[in-house]
Amino acid sequence: MASHTLVKKQGGTAHRAALCSCPRPTQACIRPWALLIERLGNFFDEERDPLMTQTEDRTSLSTEDTPLVPIEKVVALSKRRGFVYPNSEIYGGVSGIYDFGPLGVELRNNIRRYWWWSMVQLNDNVLGIEGNIITHPRVWEASGHVENFVDRLVDCKNCKRRWRVDHLPAENLEQNKCPFCGGELTEPRTFNLMMETYIGVVEGERMKTYLRGEACQNIYLDYDNVLKSSRIQIPFGICQIGKAFRNEVTPGNFLFRQREFEQWDLQFFVHPSEMQKWFDYWKEYRFEWYKGIINHTDRLRFRAHESNELAHYAKQAFDIEYRSILGWQEWEGIHWRQDWDLSRHSQYSGQDLSYTDPATKERYIPWIVETSGGVDRTFFFLLLDAYEEEPPSDKDKEGRTVLRLHPWFAPVKVAVLPLQKNKEELVTTAKGIHSRLKRLMVAQYDDVANIGRRYRRQDEIGTPFCVTVDFQTLEDQTVTVRERDGMTQIRLAIDELPGYLVEKVTWK
Ligand code: GAP
């Protein structure tokens, strides 16, 4: 949990299917899909434990002693290859605001979809919503943000660097000294982080409100509607992914601390007597979730909040932290919110948000377990976790930069490469394979430069598979499939490709 004042208060067998490319599939076209589903049939046979199956197909990577990646490397790659761009760059940019390029948007969507799948789709007692960024201004009075969502800030009188008081090392705080140059610090000043906006057009009649400072507030606002419209009963959860806005006084470290960012939240509503049980459950679930999506699992830990960090109502809070070049930093917070949010909104709105147990008729304000993380921070940590520069080896004489992203997250799943671009039959066959595969997954066609350079281009953006069409293809209808991490190659019939690749890149 971030340490803003308020926030302190506050998871085979080959088949012969050729996939058609008709815009409107007919019965004949559906057959190959049926075969594909047949091949993937065992997905549906068993009750799968979502947390235990996430890493089963991964090539085992040796990640010991891999150096921590400097942020500049990831920033440079992101710009060069179209993952992330500085927002409004032609006007000089805006600190703490970024745009996502063609590969970035694919990666982001994959990250979001996987979270949604594992939080909403797999859990029968969890539902999803999508609330608006702009709400009634009273929401932020009830939540305490208008009054308390503040950072305290000091400036160095000598080097002019700006520091958040809660980020200063204890000795610098005591001695009033800048951690960078030792210069004297100014008196702390307090800043509210909420971004203001106005609803309406007529001056004097416009209503001042705020862009939401934390996305989860919509979940409390919609809690009663979800309860009544879905007939779900406590214990149950509501999930949401959405943008949040904070006038961070020290934005920086690329995507780590931004002014516009995206959060994912689960708010799980329970009977007070079951709070501890569900808190422990979601804490573990979310930790295993993060463990399942990274290579360096030794860089993940829990950090319990100190008693002086805890909200006045909170019995406990844990951050799931990741160790990068920035040190241990929060990735997601697991928060014991108790009845604070629903009580406050009841009080401020005048609406009764208590729950009546249908069996016992007991009436109470539900308590809440919150798991709150960031899409952007996940994006950032995944890049840092996956980025590697490999020196020249027997397998690759020039060395390469490789993004060892999980195939689920990779923005491009497969690249189709004709060995030579001046051989018409190779090109035609490769384009045919590409147009079939792109109906199933994000696939790129590339015929520019020699095959080694094309492999390296794909390694750098994390493409898990490259399919090469060569002269043997023209004789026996087989292709080479090269896998990114081990650079191993296998020969596969063209008809086997869709099933083979779908199985590798689909989460299950
Ligand atoms: N509803 C609780 C809440 O908002 P938080 O710890 O302030 O708690 C939750 O935020 C998550 O949102 C963090 O763990 C982090 O992943 C992400 N986050 C918070 N502030 C951020 C920022 N300025 N830039 C990017 N991500 C941020």
Residues whose N, C-alpha, C, O or C-beta is under 5 A from the ligand:
A	BS01	GAP	M1 A2 V7 E214 C216 L255 F256 R257 Q258 F261 Q263 E330 W331 E332 G333 S372 G373 G374 D376 R377
